[in-house]
Amino acid sequence: MNVSRYVGEELELFSHANHWKRYWSSQIRPYVRGEVLEVGAGLGVNTIFLSSSRCSSWTCLEPDPDLALRMRDKFAAQPALAHCRVETGTTLTLDQQSLFDTVIYIDVLEHIENDRLELLRAAVLLRGRGHLIVLAPAYPWLYTHFDGAIGHVRRYTRSTLSACTPAGCDLERMLYLDSAGLLASIGSKLFLQQRLPTPKQILLWDGILVPISRVSDRFTFHQFGRSILAIWKKSQDSSRSIDCGAPRSET
């Protein structure tokens, strides 16, 4: 079993950022349907914002066994999520006969060294006309001590994330989110240089800046923001034959 310990400390900090979760999930939810795979699900705090009657099954994939155990306990205590299945591992260890209608990476891809190979494996797991969804931090020039502390390998732009488009998939939508949060991130990088944000800072961003972004993002046509969202659609169901061969330690 390919498992790993998560080095980040931000999961608990951001777990109650409900304004932000409601915002990005509103952009994603129309594409989430059928059998769903959520890769790198962490503590499972995002699942409740995306799961709906359009989803026939939900599998949370998490390489850290401690986080996976906590997620199972969390789901067992919430009737609305009791149907969700938790698998400990990665897309390398997942049963390769599995097929999904939706594969989701929420703030996960930036942690993976070989991101292009990872999305290629995800595309192999997709049924025809299924959706591959990635939400990730934007702009390499915003990389800070915080990114390094929580294990980010990179941040993305439209061009670098587009370059990860896997064979057999077409980019259907790409946009930036949280323009107000971007300005706050610039200020933090220039003046604060913190390893981790404080709970008070998280509440300020989530309670004030995210609602502002819901409005300002529309006026700026999603041309810039703290995060970037990409949605691909699998154009055909032939890429299960694609060679995804790579050392099994890549993820």
C-alpha positions in Angstrom: 0.0 0.0 0.0 1.4 3.4 -1.0 0.8 5.6 2.0 2.5 8.8 3.3 2.3 11.2 6.2 0.9 14.6 5.4 3.4 17.3 6.4 1.0 20.3 6.3 -0.6 21.9 9.4 -3.3 23.9 7.7 -6.1 21.4 7.5 -7.6 22.3 10.8 -7.0 26.0 10.3 -9.0 26.1 7.1 -11.6 23.5 8.1 -14.1 26.2 9.2 -13.6 28.5 6.2 -17.2 27.9 5.2 -17.7 31.0 3.1 -14.8 29.9 0.9 -15.9 26.3 0.7 -19.4 27.4 -0.3 -18.0 29.7 -3.0 -15.7 27.4 -4.8 -18.1 24.5 -4.5 -20.8 26.5 -6.2 -18.5 26.8 -9.2 -17.8 23.0 -9.2 -21.1 21.4 -8.1 -22.8 21.4 -11.5 -20.0 19.1 -12.9 -20.1 16.7 -10.0 -22.2 13.6 -10.7 -22.4 9.8 -10.7 -19.6 7.9 -9.1 -17.1 10.4 -7.6 -13.5 10.0 -6.6 -12.1 12.8 -4.3 -8.3 12.5 -4.3 -6.3 13.6 -1.3 -9.5 14.2 0.7 -7.6 15.0 3.9 -10.1 15.3 6.8 -13.1 15.1 4.5 -14.2 18.7 5.2 -14.9 19.4 1.6 -17.1 16.4 0.8 -20.3 17.8 2.4 -20.1 20.9 0.2 -20.1 18.8 -3.0 -22.1 15.6 -2.4 -25.6 15.7 -3.7 -28.4 13.5 -5.0 -26.6 13.7 -8.4 -23.9 11.5 -7.0 -24.5 7.8 -6.8 -21.3 7.0 -4.8 -18.4 8.9 -3.3 -14.9 7.5 -2.7 -12.4 9.6 -0.7 -8.8 8.7 -1.4 -6.2 9.7 1.2 -2.6 8.6 1.5 -2.1 9.5 5.2 -3.6 6.6 7.3 -4.2 8.9 10.3 -6.2 11.4 8.3 -8.1 8.5 6.6 -9.0 7.1 10.0 -10.2 10.5 11.3 -12.2 10.9 8.1 -13.9 7.5 8.6 -14.9 8.5 12.1 -16.1 11.9 10.9 -18.3 10.4 8.2 -19.7 7.7 10.5 -20.9 10.5 12.8 -22.7 12.4 10.0 -25.7 10.6 8.5 -25.4 12.7 5.3 -21.9 11.3 4.7 -22.3 7.8 6.0 -22.4 6.4 2.4 -19.0 7.8 1.6 -16.2 5.3 1.3 -12.7 6.1 2.5 -9.7 4.4 0.8 -6.1 4.7 2.2 -3.7 5.2 -0.7 -3.2 7.0 -4.0 -4.2 6.7 -7.6 -1.4 4.3 -8.0 -2.8 1.9 -5.4 -6.4 2.3 -6.3 -8.0 -0.7 -8.1 -7.3 0.0 -11.8 -10.6 -1.6 -12.8 -12.4 1.3 -11.0 -14.1 3.8 -13.1 -15.6 7.2 -12.1 -17.8 9.9 -13.6 -16.0 12.7 -11.7 -12.5 12.9 -10.2 -11.7 15.9 -7.9 -8.5 17.4 -6.6 -9.2 20.2 -4.0 -5.9 21.9 -3.1 -4.0 18.6 -3.7 -2.3 18.7 -7.1 0.2 21.4 -5.9 1.6 18.8 -3.4 2.4 16.2 -6.1 5.8 16.3 -7.8 4.7 14.8 -11.1 1.4 16.6 -11.6 1.1 15.8 -15.3 1.4 12.0 -14.7 -1.0 12.3 -11.8 -3.7 13.8 -14.0 -3.0 11.3 -16.7 -3.7 8.5 -14.2 -6.9 10.4 -13.1 -8.1 10.5 -16.8 -7.6 6.8 -17.1 -10.0 6.4 -14.1 -12.6 8.5 -15.8 -15.6 7.2 -17.9 -16.3 8.9 -21.2 -17.7 12.4 -20.8 -16.7 12.4 -17.2 -15.2 15.5 -15.5 -11.7 16.0 -14.0 -11.7 19.0 -11.6 -8.7 20.7 -10.0 -8.7 23.6 -7.6 -5.2 24.9 -6.7 -3.3 28.0 -5.5 -2.4 30.5 -8.1 0.7 32.4 -9.2 4.3 31.1 -8.6 5.3 34.6 -7.5 3.0 34.3 -4.5 4.9 31.3 -3.2 5.7 31.9 0.5 7.0 30.3 3.6 3.5 29.1 4.1 3.5 27.2 0.9 6.8 25.5 1.8 5.6 24.7 5.3 2.5 22.8 4.0 4.3 20.9 1.3 3.4 22.9 -1.8 5.7 22.0 -4.8 4.3 24.8 -6.9 1.5 27.3 -7.6 -0.2 27.6 -11.0 -1.1 30.0 -13.8 -3.5 29.4 -16.6 -0.6 28.3 -18.9 1.0 25.9 -16.4 -2.2 24.3 -15.4 -3.4 24.0 -19.0 -0.1 22.3 -19.8 -1.2 19.5 -17.4 -4.2 18.6 -19.7 -4.2 14.8 -19.9 -4.6 13.0 -23.2 -8.2 12.3 -24.1 -9.5 15.3 -22.1 -10.6 18.7 -23.3 -10.3 21.8 -21.1 -13.9 23.0 -20.6 -13.4 25.8 -18.1 -10.6 27.6 -16.3 -10.9 30.6 -14.1 -9.4 32.4 -11.1 -11.2 32.8 -7.8 -10.9 35.1 -4.8 -9.6 38.4 -6.2 -9.9 40.1 -2.9 -8.0 37.3 -1.2 -5.3 37.7 -3.8 -4.7 41.3 -2.7 -4.5 40.1 0.9 -2.0 37.4 -0.1 0.2 40.0 -1.8 0.2 42.1 1.4 1.0 39.1 3.5 3.9 38.1 1.3 5.4 41.6 1.3 4.9 42.5 5.0 4.1 39.5 7.2 6.3 36.6 6.1 4.4 34.2 8.3 4.9 30.5 8.3 1.2 29.9 9.0 -1.8 32.3 9.2 -3.5 32.8 12.5 -7.1 31.6 13.2 -8.1 35.3 13.4 -6.6 36.0 10.0 -8.4 33.0 8.5 -11.7 34.2 10.0 -11.1 37.8 8.6 -10.4 36.4 5.1 -13.2 34.0 5.1 -15.8 36.2 6.7 -15.0 39.5 4.9 -12.8 39.0 1.8 -14.4 35.9 0.4 -17.9 37.5 0.2 -16.3 40.5 -1.5 -14.6 38.2 -4.0 -18.0 36.7 -4.9 -18.9 40.1 -6.3 -15.5 41.4 -7.5 -14.7 38.1 -9.3 -17.7 38.6 -11.6 -16.7 42.2 -12.4 -13.1 41.2 -13.2 -14.4 38.2 -15.3 -12.3 35.8 -13.1 -9.1 37.1 -14.7 -7.1 37.0 -11.4 -7.5 35.5 -8.0 -5.8 33.7 -5.1 -6.8 30.3 -6.5 -7.3 28.8 -9.9 -10.0 26.3 -11.0 -9.8 24.0 -14.0 -12.4 21.6 -15.3 -11.7 19.0 -18.0 -14.1 16.8 -19.8 -13.1 13.4 -21.1 -13.8 13.3 -24.8 -13.7 9.6 -25.3 -13.3 6.4 -23.3 -10.2 5.0 -25.0 -7.4 6.3 -22.7 -7.5 3.4 -20.3 -4.9 1.9 -22.6 -2.5 4.9 -22.1 0.8 3.9 -20.6 1.0 5.6 -17.2 4.1 3.7 -16.3 6.3 5.4 -13.8 8.2 4.5 -10.6 5.6 3.8 -8.0 7.2 6.3 -5.7 6.3 9.3 -7.9 3.2 10.4 -6.0 
